[in-house]
């Protein structure tokens, strides 16, 4: 940063690049996450396979719920990991270098993109192992994006809280899961609709709008409240 | 310094007065008249059928003009020899000639009784006709002319399924109102804490959460008992019940979070942030969810508004005071806990 007064966006981008760089240096962490998702999918697959014809008769709504559960656990790990790997000295350094708004924006963007990649990867594995018919690809893409944003924003905020509490991943889950329930209801509903569950079709637009509203509220809250978490 | 409302007494006395009024009035006002059973519950067309009706809190003998009708598919059938055998039971006969109309598909009948003192009371789908409806028989409708439709005495409505448990309205429903209101108090003090760093505000926010958890637990317990009697299961899949459960989970997590942080200032700030984040999402949730799903609760299926549902005017006389009384009582509890904690802090500072 040669420029004495770099713009907000360039600062965000610098932090974003830093996270990418760390990720590239520790490829095993990334690999570990994808392996985590795949093993969870395989666990679900084998549990279904050896229980009568549950694999053949898997309803679209259950498919959606199982899928989002896999993404849930992967993203809790991924997002909290992006906070907990920061050393305390580093945090102190960032604290003097950046405004809290820059830091949280960079983290949010990074975690949203990362969770989105995770959910795309998980959906591909899921589709291959437990095939299902996607009725509306557009709705499915929309709900993937909005759901990943919900997960990423919520767990980013909760990880920041848990980090300051000097706690671990468990606290992130304990704090985040109850708050996620409202979002999860809309996410799984729209997913079922996208997979062709006819009873859900009518409410797609309404649920998507509610999900967008909840995501926007979450992002605003995360950005407004983060300075209070950040302050030492 | 403690905020003024924690020391004022008038609203605490008001809560006692209101709750005593609700407790005494809510338990002593009788239920209105209602039909309990009819015997036999089925009849065969083409034969003479005699029935007895059992009821509660009715005035069949003292009330004048006892009339009995059978109603099905919007048509009324007259009965003969309706005669009160006591205040709460009567007998009537359904003659051979008067039978169901030919065009009806449904073969169940509502039994409706009217007298001048009790108004119109009914037992829905109480009577079943055996066999198929003979096509040749025409409806022998009777003209319904009743003097008084409404019960004249002061009583709570007699509702099938609910019966005496309707009085739980004064205890179960206000728990939910109290929980939300106390949570909003804690939100206000969390915001105040973040803008002022006054330790006292953190104490008020934390104690409000504790009390709201108590309200939530009481609301769930009273709700489960009530649901077990009325809906047949202590945990029906009801969005409002689930909403309360989610609230309890969120605020148990809040307590865990407070326990996890040693440093006092940090604990206050971080838990205030979590409280604000959680309550905004939670309030959105409980206001959205009942509007998009069906609830067993009154005012269900798209409209959670309270005034819309058929809350009886006699119930209202006790329900609104009950809500205010319980909310004030729980705020009183908050103020006591806050004052205890405040004294403990002063003691710690002096040591």
Boltz contact constraints between the chains, C-beta under 6 A:
constraints:
  - contact:
      token1: [A, 161]
      token2: [B, 270]
      max_distance: 6.0
  - contact:
      token1: [A, 161]
      token2: [B, 274]
      max_distance: 6.0
  - contact:
      token1: [A, 164]
      token2: [B, 270]
      max_distance: 6.0
  - contact:
      token1: [A, 165]
      token2: [B, 260]
      max_distance: 6.0
  - contact:
      token1: [A, 165]
      token2: [B, 261]
      max_distance: 6.0
  - contact:
      token1: [A, 167]
      token2: [B, 260]
      max_distance: 6.0
  - contact:
      token1: [A, 174]
      token2: [B, 253]
      max_distance: 6.0
  - contact:
      token1: [A, 174]
      token2: [B, 256]
      max_distance: 6.0
  - contact:
      token1: [A, 175]
      token2: [B, 253]
      max_distance: 6.0
  - contact:
      token1: [A, 178]
      token2: [B, 246]
      max_distance: 6.0
  - contact:
      token1: [A, 178]
      token2: [B, 249]
      max_distance: 6.0
  - contact:
      token1: [A, 178]
      token2: [B, 250]
      max_distance: 6.0
  - contact:
      token1: [A, 178]
      token2: [B, 253]
      max_distance: 6.0
  - contact:
      token1: [A, 179]
      token2: [B, 278]
      max_distance: 6.0
  - contact:
      token1: [A, 179]
      token2: [B, 281]
      max_distance: 6.0
  - contact:
      token1: [A, 181]
      token2: [B, 246]
      max_distance: 6.0
  - contact:
      token1: [A, 182]
      token2: [B, 285]
      max_distance: 6.0
  - contact:
      token1: [A, 221]
      token2: [B, 277]
      max_distance: 6.0
  - contact:
      token1: [A, 221]
      token2: [B, 280]
      max_distance: 6.0
  - contact:
      token1: [A, 225]
      token2: [B, 273]
      max_distance: 6.0
  - contact:
      token1: [A, 228]
      token2: [B, 194]
      max_distance: 6.0
  - contact:
      token1: [A, 228]
      token2: [B, 269]
      max_distance: 6.0
  - contact:
      token1: [A, 228]
      token2: [B, 273]
      max_distance: 6.0
  - contact:
      token1: [A, 229]
      token2: [B, 273]
      max_distance: 6.0
